[in-house]
Amino acid sequence: QVQLVESGGGLVQAGGSLRMSCAASGSISSIHAMGWYRQAPGKQRELVATITDDGVANYANSVKGRFTISRDNAKNTVYLQMNSLQPEDTAVYYCNADLIVVLTGWGSYWGQGTQVTVSS
């Protein structure tokens, strides 16, 4: 079984920063990509940022210039540095990983989600 454990969410004031991490564990052969998605009340889940195993990053337009995604391949961990947070960033943030499980094959896995609340 693969588990993705997220940490670093919380409550901040507008203009503040948070750094979240997500660590993947289990019988993992390799990870192709990891990323972050978010879902605000009344809205569909949307992509925030992704990063491939070779370091190619992709960001939603709404977070470009404010958020930075990075990963530590040796630790199977992805990070999201969130700066200049605004109330519209308030959402449940979910970690995602596209990976290969030993003896099973490819799969897409999700963390449990962590709440980020930005007050004005």
Short mmCIF file of the C-alpha atoms (twelve columns), coordinates in Angstrom:
data_MODEL
# 
_entry.id   MODEL 
# 
loop_
_atom_site.group_PDB 
_atom_site.id 
_atom_site.type_symbol 
_atom_site.label_atom_id 
_atom_site.label_alt_id 
_atom_site.label_comp_id 
_atom_site.label_asym_id 
_atom_site.label_seq_id 
_atom_site.Cartn_x 
_atom_site.Cartn_y 
_atom_site.Cartn_z 
_atom_site.pdbx_PDB_model_num 
ATOM 1   C CA . GLN A 1   0.000   0.000  0.000   1 
ATOM 2   C CA . VAL A 2   1.127   3.530  -0.801  1 
ATOM 3   C CA . GLN A 3   0.565   6.346  1.634   1 
ATOM 4   C CA . LEU A 4   0.945   10.069 1.066   1 
ATOM 5   C CA . VAL A 5   1.256   12.067 4.262   1 
ATOM 6   C CA . GLU A 6   0.797   15.823 4.085   1 
ATOM 7   C CA . SER A 7   1.887   18.398 6.612   1 
ATOM 8   C CA . GLY A 8   2.268   22.146 6.893   1 
ATOM 9   C CA . GLY A 9   -1.248  23.423 6.339   1 
ATOM 10  C CA . GLY A 10  -2.879  25.795 8.738   1 
ATOM 11  C CA . LEU A 11  -4.303  29.229 9.342   1 
ATOM 12  C CA . VAL A 12  -2.451  32.342 8.219   1 
ATOM 13  C CA . GLN A 13  -3.219  35.975 7.574   1 
ATOM 14  C CA . ALA A 14  -3.256  37.459 4.103   1 
ATOM 15  C CA . GLY A 15  0.264   38.104 2.885   1 
ATOM 16  C CA . GLY A 16  1.700   35.313 4.962   1 
ATOM 17  C CA . SER A 17  3.484   32.149 3.939   1 
ATOM 18  C CA . LEU A 18  3.220   28.423 4.457   1 
ATOM 19  C CA . ARG A 19  5.450   25.553 3.432   1 
ATOM 20  C CA . MET A 20  3.746   22.211 2.991   1 
ATOM 21  C CA . SER A 21  5.304   18.831 2.458   1 
ATOM 22  C CA . CYS A 22  4.043   15.472 1.285   1 
ATOM 23  C CA . ALA A 23  5.972   12.264 1.770   1 
ATOM 24  C CA . ALA A 24  5.165   9.103  -0.159  1 
ATOM 25  C CA . SER A 25  5.890   5.731  1.377   1 
ATOM 26  C CA . GLY A 26  5.250   2.096  0.608   1 
ATOM 27  C CA . SER A 27  6.396   -0.401 -1.992  1 
ATOM 28  C CA . ILE A 28  7.306   2.251  -4.522  1 
ATOM 29  C CA . SER A 29  9.483   1.439  -7.481  1 
ATOM 30  C CA . SER A 30  9.626   4.947  -8.918  1 
ATOM 31  C CA . ILE A 31  7.680   8.197  -8.926  1 
ATOM 32  C CA . HIS A 32  6.948   9.891  -12.221 1 
ATOM 33  C CA . ALA A 33  5.389   13.050 -10.860 1 
ATOM 34  C CA . MET A 34  4.074   14.602 -7.685  1 
ATOM 35  C CA . GLY A 35  1.879   17.601 -7.216  1 
ATOM 36  C CA . TRP A 36  -0.649  19.591 -5.290  1 
ATOM 37  C CA . TYR A 37  -4.316  20.156 -5.972  1 
ATOM 38  C CA . ARG A 38  -6.868  22.141 -4.023  1 
ATOM 39  C CA . GLN A 39  -10.600 22.287 -3.579  1 
ATOM 40  C CA . ALA A 40  -12.434 25.273 -2.190  1 
ATOM 41  C CA . PRO A 41  -16.029 25.117 -0.931  1 
ATOM 42  C CA . GLY A 42  -18.451 24.967 -3.829  1 
ATOM 43  C CA . LYS A 43  -15.701 24.487 -6.404  1 
ATOM 44  C CA . GLN A 44  -14.140 21.565 -8.211  1 
ATOM 45  C CA . ARG A 45  -10.698 20.315 -7.391  1 
ATOM 46  C CA . GLU A 46  -8.071  22.153 -9.395  1 
ATOM 47  C CA . LEU A 47  -4.404  21.763 -10.128 1 
ATOM 48  C CA . VAL A 48  -2.065  23.975 -8.152  1 
ATOM 49  C CA . ALA A 49  1.360   22.718 -9.192  1 
ATOM 50  C CA . THR A 50  3.069   19.545 -10.355 1 
ATOM 51  C CA . ILE A 51  6.658   18.490 -10.780 1 
ATOM 52  C CA . THR A 52  8.087   15.546 -12.700 1 
ATOM 53  C CA . ASP A 53  10.880  13.240 -11.662 1 
ATOM 54  C CA . ASP A 54  13.309  15.273 -13.744 1 
ATOM 55  C CA . GLY A 55  12.259  18.564 -12.183 1 
ATOM 56  C CA . VAL A 56  9.865   20.038 -14.745 1 
ATOM 57  C CA . ALA A 57  7.288   22.138 -12.901 1 
ATOM 58  C CA . ASN A 58  3.836   23.270 -13.946 1 
ATOM 59  C CA . TYR A 59  1.732   25.867 -12.139 1 
ATOM 60  C CA . ALA A 60  -1.784  27.139 -12.252 1 
ATOM 61  C CA . ASN A 61  -1.857  30.705 -13.523 1 
ATOM 62  C CA . SER A 62  -3.402  31.863 -10.265 1 
ATOM 63  C CA . VAL A 63  -0.333  30.868 -8.245  1 
ATOM 64  C CA . LYS A 64  2.519   31.645 -10.638 1 
ATOM 65  C CA . GLY A 65  5.056   33.887 -9.006  1 
ATOM 66  C CA . ARG A 66  3.729   33.155 -5.530  1 
ATOM 67  C CA . PHE A 67  4.029   29.388 -5.102  1 
ATOM 68  C CA . THR A 68  7.064   27.213 -5.698  1 
ATOM 69  C CA . ILE A 69  7.003   23.438 -5.968  1 
ATOM 70  C CA . SER A 70  10.058  21.306 -5.356  1 
ATOM 71  C CA . ARG A 71  10.875  17.713 -4.569  1 
ATOM 72  C CA . ASP A 72  13.461  15.555 -2.903  1 
ATOM 73  C CA . ASN A 73  13.600  12.367 -4.930  1 
ATOM 74  C CA . ALA A 74  15.696  10.565 -2.344  1 
ATOM 75  C CA . LYS A 75  12.982  11.139 0.263   1 
ATOM 76  C CA . ASN A 76  9.988   10.707 -2.079  1 
ATOM 77  C CA . THR A 77  8.814   14.071 -0.843  1 
ATOM 78  C CA . VAL A 78  7.280   17.058 -2.586  1 
ATOM 79  C CA . TYR A 79  7.106   20.559 -1.135  1 
ATOM 80  C CA . LEU A 80  4.969   23.577 -1.841  1 
ATOM 81  C CA . GLN A 81  6.203   26.959 -0.702  1 
ATOM 82  C CA . MET A 82  3.265   29.348 -0.650  1 
ATOM 83  C CA . ASN A 83  4.009   33.049 -0.384  1 
ATOM 84  C CA . SER A 84  1.784   36.113 -0.508  1 
ATOM 85  C CA . LEU A 85  -1.208  34.032 0.454   1 
ATOM 86  C CA . GLN A 86  -4.613  35.526 -0.190  1 
ATOM 87  C CA . PRO A 87  -8.101  34.588 0.999   1 
ATOM 88  C CA . GLU A 88  -8.855  33.054 -2.393  1 
ATOM 89  C CA . ASP A 89  -6.144  30.488 -1.673  1 
ATOM 90  C CA . THR A 90  -8.291  29.064 1.108   1 
ATOM 91  C CA . ALA A 91  -9.002  25.427 0.284   1 
ATOM 92  C CA . VAL A 92  -8.272  21.858 1.177   1 
ATOM 93  C CA . TYR A 93  -4.963  20.996 -0.444  1 
ATOM 94  C CA . TYR A 94  -4.334  17.457 -1.650  1 
ATOM 95  C CA . CYS A 95  -1.042  15.841 -2.497  1 
ATOM 96  C CA . ASN A 96  -0.917  13.573 -5.536  1 
ATOM 97  C CA . ALA A 97  1.645   11.153 -6.883  1 
ATOM 98  C CA . ASP A 98  1.851   9.213  -10.128 1 
ATOM 99  C CA . LEU A 99  4.084   6.274  -9.410  1 
ATOM 100 C CA . ILE A 100 4.977   2.658  -9.998  1 
ATOM 101 C CA . VAL A 101 4.211   0.193  -7.227  1 
ATOM 102 C CA . VAL A 102 6.430   -2.861 -6.919  1 
ATOM 103 C CA . LEU A 103 4.794   -5.942 -8.495  1 
ATOM 104 C CA . THR A 104 1.621   -3.985 -9.256  1 
ATOM 105 C CA . GLY A 105 2.343   -1.240 -11.756 1 
ATOM 106 C CA . TRP A 106 1.318   2.340  -12.338 1 
ATOM 107 C CA . GLY A 107 -1.100  4.155  -10.095 1 
ATOM 108 C CA . SER A 108 -2.215  7.602  -9.054  1 
ATOM 109 C CA . TYR A 109 -2.439  8.187  -5.312  1 
ATOM 110 C CA . TRP A 110 -3.801  10.951 -3.124  1 
ATOM 111 C CA . GLY A 111 -3.141  12.235 0.338   1 
ATOM 112 C CA . GLN A 112 -5.900  12.828 2.834   1 
ATOM 113 C CA . GLY A 113 -5.928  16.585 2.336   1 
ATOM 114 C CA . THR A 114 -4.906  19.421 4.595   1 
ATOM 115 C CA . GLN A 115 -6.781  22.646 5.250   1 
ATOM 116 C CA . VAL A 116 -5.244  25.983 4.345   1 
ATOM 117 C CA . THR A 117 -7.181  28.998 5.567   1 
ATOM 118 C CA . VAL A 118 -6.109  32.548 4.760   1 
ATOM 119 C CA . SER A 119 -7.789  35.317 6.702   1 
ATOM 120 C CA . SER A 120 -8.062  38.898 5.499   1 
# 
